[in-house]
């Protein structure tokens, strides 16, 4: 399956909003949030692209990310310290240009696939279309695997953003 190179067009030309969603907002989506913001800063797009993350469940609202996810990010040179878990809001598909979920259960929880809602790994250049596995109940290697998926997929998103920022054709 080829990786899509076109993201949905920005609703407001020159500004783009991306929401990342997992189950509890303490492992996968905050890892993607931190990495994507870092990649956007490196590309000089951080002043035009806003990133948010959330979980479909509210168990961890207000908490920092899982210590294992934070340690994995810190070891890789990222700063996870600002993250606080929040819960997904059903208005996000209308408020964000793109909502990317980590697995099929998350996709069902947010109401399914639409032109602006899809799977994060739909944009994975190595293995598109899969789920980002939940590392919560596993060992440290699961967090490292998630980070590798997130880094390469974030790079693909950043590469596709300049065209999407132009807005509707």
Kinemage of the C-alpha trace (Angstrom):
@kinemage 1
@onewidth
@group {chain A} dominant
@subgroup {mainchain}
@vectorlist {calphas} color= white
{ca unk a 1} P 0.000 0.000 0.000
{ca unk a 2} L 1.601 3.323 -1.018
{ca unk a 3} L 2.040 5.973 1.647
{ca unk a 4} L -0.228 8.969 1.050
{ca unk a 5} L 1.801 12.084 0.373
{ca unk a 6} L -1.163 14.430 0.544
{ca unk a 7} L -2.598 15.482 3.867
{ca unk a 8} L -6.004 17.155 4.013
{ca unk a 9} L -5.666 20.822 3.091
{ca unk a 10} L -5.495 23.370 5.869
{ca unk a 11} L -8.851 24.891 6.688
{ca unk a 12} L -7.011 28.182 7.175
{ca unk a 13} L -4.167 28.602 4.658
{ca unk a 14} L -0.823 28.940 6.403
{ca unk a 15} L -2.023 27.324 9.672
{ca unk a 16} L -2.423 23.610 10.368
{ca unk a 17} L -3.747 21.746 13.410
{ca unk a 18} L -2.992 18.064 14.095
{ca unk a 19} L -4.533 15.995 16.898
{ca unk a 20} L -3.017 12.675 17.968
{ca unk a 21} L -5.174 10.173 19.849
{ca unk a 22} L -4.590 6.970 21.817
{ca unk a 23} L -6.341 5.304 24.730
{ca unk a 24} L -5.037 7.045 27.861
{ca unk a 25} L -2.766 9.809 26.501
{ca unk a 26} L 0.217 8.644 28.524
{ca unk a 27} L 2.242 6.515 26.051
{ca unk a 28} L 1.667 6.555 22.301
{ca unk a 29} L -0.031 9.855 21.485
{ca unk a 30} L 2.175 11.933 23.823
{ca unk a 31} L 5.264 10.274 22.347
{ca unk a 32} L 4.010 11.230 18.888
{ca unk a 33} L 3.139 14.722 20.133
{ca unk a 34} L 6.621 15.373 21.547
{ca unk a 35} L 8.418 13.942 18.509
{ca unk a 36} L 6.209 15.700 15.944
{ca unk a 37} L 6.619 19.065 17.687
{ca unk a 38} L 10.389 18.557 17.710
{ca unk a 39} L 10.448 17.660 14.013
{ca unk a 40} L 8.262 20.683 13.206
{ca unk a 41} L 10.677 22.958 15.076
{ca unk a 42} L 13.620 21.434 13.193
{ca unk a 43} L 11.801 22.110 9.902
{ca unk a 44} L 10.879 25.681 10.859
{ca unk a 45} L 7.153 24.872 10.784
{ca unk a 46} L 6.406 25.062 14.511
{ca unk a 47} L 5.023 28.601 14.204
{ca unk a 48} L 2.408 27.417 11.682
{ca unk a 49} L 1.520 23.915 12.855
{ca unk a 50} L -0.194 23.190 16.176
{ca unk a 51} L -0.107 19.706 17.677
{ca unk a 52} L -2.331 18.340 20.440
{ca unk a 53} L -2.779 14.876 21.884
{ca unk a 54} L -5.427 13.141 23.921
{ca unk a 55} L -6.804 9.820 25.035
{ca unk a 56} L -10.252 8.436 24.418
{ca unk a 57} L -10.416 7.422 28.096
{ca unk a 58} L -10.237 9.865 30.981
{ca unk a 59} L -8.359 7.773 33.551
{ca unk a 60} L -5.110 9.740 33.362
{ca unk a 61} L -6.352 13.312 32.756
{ca unk a 62} L -3.883 15.810 34.225
{ca unk a 63} L -1.111 13.254 34.740
{ca unk a 64} L 2.316 13.312 33.102
{ca unk a 65} L 3.152 10.628 30.573
{ca unk a 66} L 4.096 7.109 31.586
{ca unk a 67} L 7.601 7.221 33.138
{ca unk a 68} L 8.843 4.579 30.683
{ca unk a 69} L 7.642 6.612 27.692
{ca unk a 70} L 9.203 9.751 29.184
{ca unk a 71} L 12.506 7.946 29.819
{ca unk a 72} L 12.592 6.614 26.261
{ca unk a 73} L 12.017 10.109 24.895
{ca unk a 74} L 14.597 11.678 27.230
{ca unk a 75} L 17.220 9.097 26.262
{ca unk a 76} L 16.555 9.936 22.599
{ca unk a 77} L 17.046 13.666 23.250
{ca unk a 78} L 13.444 14.867 23.530
{ca unk a 79} L 11.798 16.806 26.362
{ca unk a 80} L 8.606 15.085 27.585
{ca unk a 81} L 8.245 17.207 30.736
{ca unk a 82} L 5.420 19.513 29.587
{ca unk a 83} L 2.928 16.758 28.761
{ca unk a 84} L -0.273 16.433 30.798
{ca unk a 85} L -2.871 13.903 29.723
{ca unk a 86} L -6.176 15.133 28.378
{ca unk a 87} L -9.296 13.464 27.088
{ca unk a 88} L -10.427 13.484 23.485
{ca unk a 89} L -13.175 15.938 22.621
{ca unk a 90} L -15.728 14.941 19.985
{ca unk a 91} L -15.432 18.401 18.384
{ca unk a 92} L -11.824 17.787 17.362
{ca unk a 93} L -12.560 16.496 13.831
{ca unk a 94} L -14.154 19.879 13.121
{ca unk a 95} L -11.501 21.889 14.966
{ca unk a 96} L -8.385 20.137 13.643
{ca unk a 97} L -7.192 19.732 10.085
{ca unk a 98} L -6.107 16.167 10.796
{ca unk a 99} L -6.885 13.693 13.601
{ca unk a 100} L -4.585 10.660 13.704
{ca unk a 101} L -5.312 7.715 15.991
{ca unk a 102} L -2.949 4.987 17.119
{ca unk a 103} L -5.118 1.871 16.660
{ca unk a 104} L -8.414 0.529 15.331
{ca unk a 105} L -10.121 0.756 18.751
{ca unk a 106} L -9.188 4.443 18.943
{ca unk a 107} L -10.517 4.903 15.420
{ca unk a 108} L -13.859 3.404 16.431
{ca unk a 109} L -13.923 5.540 19.605
{ca unk a 110} L -13.556 8.762 17.602
{ca unk a 111} L -16.276 7.796 15.147
{ca unk a 112} L -14.355 6.121 12.351
{ca unk a 113} L -12.396 7.140 9.307
{ca unk a 114} L -13.230 10.369 7.469
{ca unk a 115} L -11.179 12.547 5.097
{ca unk a 116} L -9.698 14.278 8.176
{ca unk a 117} L -9.548 11.293 10.566
{ca unk a 118} L -7.269 8.320 10.030
{ca unk a 119} L -4.617 6.074 11.467
{ca unk a 120} L -1.244 7.577 12.404
{ca unk a 121} L 0.603 4.785 10.597
{ca unk a 122} L -1.301 5.390 7.375
{ca unk a 123} L 1.614 7.797 6.871
{ca unk a 124} L 4.357 5.370 7.969
{ca unk a 125} L 6.866 5.177 5.084
{ca unk a 126} L 8.181 1.747 6.147
{ca unk a 127} L 5.042 -0.178 7.076
{ca unk a 128} L 1.947 1.885 6.275
{ca unk a 129} L -1.511 1.126 7.535
{ca unk a 130} L -0.744 -0.710 10.754
{ca unk a 131} L -1.437 0.134 14.348
{ca unk a 132} L 0.965 1.700 16.799
{ca unk a 133} L 1.119 -1.077 19.422
{ca unk a 134} L 0.327 -0.108 23.001
{ca unk a 135} L 3.527 -0.616 25.025
{ca unk a 136} L 1.859 -0.045 28.408
{ca unk a 137} L 1.771 -3.679 29.554
{ca unk a 138} L 5.112 -4.664 28.028
{ca unk a 139} L 8.771 -3.959 28.573
{ca unk a 140} L 11.036 -1.071 27.617
{ca unk a 141} L 11.591 -2.474 24.117
{ca unk a 142} L 7.945 -1.725 23.302
{ca unk a 143} L 8.489 1.968 24.020
{ca unk a 144} L 11.577 1.961 21.799
{ca unk a 145} L 9.595 0.284 19.002
{ca unk a 146} L 6.866 2.925 19.303
{ca unk a 147} L 9.460 5.707 19.218
{ca unk a 148} L 10.995 4.335 16.000
{ca unk a 149} L 7.551 4.183 14.329
{ca unk a 150} L 6.684 7.658 15.553
{ca unk a 151} L 9.956 9.217 14.384
{ca unk a 152} L 9.762 7.936 10.818
{ca unk a 153} L 6.035 8.690 10.537
{ca unk a 154} L 6.523 12.185 11.971
{ca unk a 155} L 9.195 12.809 9.343
{ca unk a 156} L 6.708 11.790 6.630
{ca unk a 157} L 4.042 14.101 8.078
{ca unk a 158} L 6.465 17.029 8.202
{ca unk a 159} L 7.499 16.363 4.594
{ca unk a 160} L 3.833 16.470 3.490
{ca unk a 161} L 2.880 19.586 5.449
{ca unk a 162} L 4.145 22.368 3.146
{ca unk a 163} L 1.612 21.430 0.487
{ca unk a 164} L -1.211 20.989 3.029
{ca unk a 165} L -0.446 24.397 4.519
{ca unk a 166} L -1.387 26.028 1.213
{ca unk a 167} L -5.047 25.341 1.984
{ca unk a 168} L -7.852 24.305 -0.362
{ca unk a 169} L -6.946 24.338 -4.035
